[in-house]
Amino acid sequence: LLAAVLGAFARGGVLRPAQLAPLAGALGEVRFLALARVEKDEITLHEGVEAAVEKQRARDGRDVHAGSLDPALKTRRKLTVTLDVYDLAAGRSVWTATAERHRDELYNFTAQDGQARPPVVPEGEPVITADGRPLPTADFTRVLGDACQALAQRLLAVPAP
């Protein structure tokens, strides 16, 4: 029963009273149900300003001093999370909100060793590769925690009816 409700919620949209009624009967002591859903998990790679300037100089035919600037890359993980609160007794949604949060990781490639800092790649996380070097993305759980905290703060700020 709960699995069917969670599956319907995961596919998106607001749950209907017909979906909530059986759950309300099974969970008679529970008045409110809060469900969160990750709408987007985007990971992007941005080239540092120094590297972009160096490439533009080369394209313009200007003198470029190779290695004069240590290139920097930034990975960004952006999550969009939706939280819905349902009143099971009434069989309807009473509150919904979406929060978007991101975290960046900056990697500088030094001319001395050509290694990215930090070089450690956490297991299970998506990886972006630059010049053959794996770059870890921002930790999913930290970004998710930021988004959920923002939603909880909004929910607690709602005045009581």
N, C-alpha and C positions, 0 to 999 in steps of 0.2 A: 504494500500500500504506500508506504513512505517512498520506496524506490520509484514508483510510478509518478508521484508528485515531484520528486527531485528530478527525474528524467524530463518531465514536462517543463519544469522551471529552467533546466539547463539548456533546453532548446530555444529559450527566449520567450518573452511575452509575459503578461500577467496571468496568474492562475485564475481559473473561473470558479464560481461557487460550487459547481458540480464536482470539481476536482478536490476542493477543500472539505466538503461535507463528510465524506468517509473518514478523512483524517481527523476531523474535529470529533467525530464519534469515537474513534479509537484512542484519541488522546484527550479524553474528557476533562482532565485537570489542567491542560495547557490552553491558555487563552490566545497567546500570540506566537506566531512562527516567523522567525527572521531567516531569510535565505540570501546568500551572496553568490554572485556569478561573475567570473572574469570574462568581460566582453572582448578585450583586445590584449594581446601580449606582443608588442612590437619591439624589435631589436634593430638598431641602425648603427652604422659606422660613419663617423665624420672625420674628415681629414683636418689636421691642425692648420692653423693660420700660416705658420712658417713654411710648411710643405706646399701649401697652395700658392703662396707668394713666390717660392722658388720655381714652381712649375709655370706660373704665369710669366715670370721673367724669361724662362727658356722659350716659351711660345712666342713671346714678343721679340726674340732675338737679342735680348739684352744679356750682358755678361752675368753668368751664374757661377758662383764659387761653390762647387760641389762639396757638400758636407759642411758648409759654413753654418747651416742651421740644423739643429737636431729635429727631425720630423716628429710630430706628435699626432696620435690618433685618439679619438674619443668614441667609446661605445655608449649608446644610450638605450636603456630598457624602459619602455613606457607601458604601464598597465592601466586599463580602464575597468573598474569594478562597479557593479550595480548591486544595491542592497534593497530588498523589498521586505516590508513587514506586513503580515497578514493577521487580521482578527479572525480567528477560526470560528468564534461564536457567530459573528456576522457574515462570515463567508466571503470576505472581500479584502482587498489591499487597502491598508490605511496609511502607508507611507512608502515612498520610493525615492531613491537618489542615486546618482552616479558620481564617482570620483575618479579623477585621472591623476596619476602620480608617475614620476620618472626619477631615475638615478643615472648618473653618468660615471664612467670609469675612464680616466685619462692615462694614456701610455706614452712615455717619451722613449724614443729610440736613441741611444747615445752613440756618438761616432766611435767611441773607444771599443765597445764590444758588440754593437749592433743588436743587443738584446732588448726586448720590451720589459718594462717594469710595471707590475710584478709578473714573473713568468709562470706562476702556478695557475693551472686550469682546474677548477672544481669539477668533480665528477657529476655527470647527469645534467650539466648546464649546456645550453647552446654555445657554440664557439664561433667567433669570427676570425678568419685567418687573414693576416696582412704580411706580404712578402714571405709566406711560408711559416710564419710564427703564429701560433694560436693565441688569441686574445680572449680572456674570459669576459663575459657580460656581467652586468650588475646582478646581484643575487635576487632571484625571483621572490623568495620569502620576505626579504627586506622591503622590496617595492610593494608587495601585496600588503604587508603590515602597515606601510605608510598610507595606502589607499583605504584600508579598513579603519584605521585610526581616524582619518578625515571623515569617513561616513559616520562613525560612532559619535564624533564631536557634533556633527550636524544633527544627528538624531536626538542627542541629549539637549540640544539647544532649542528643540521644538517645544513651544509652550503647551502645557496640558489643556485638554478641551474643557 
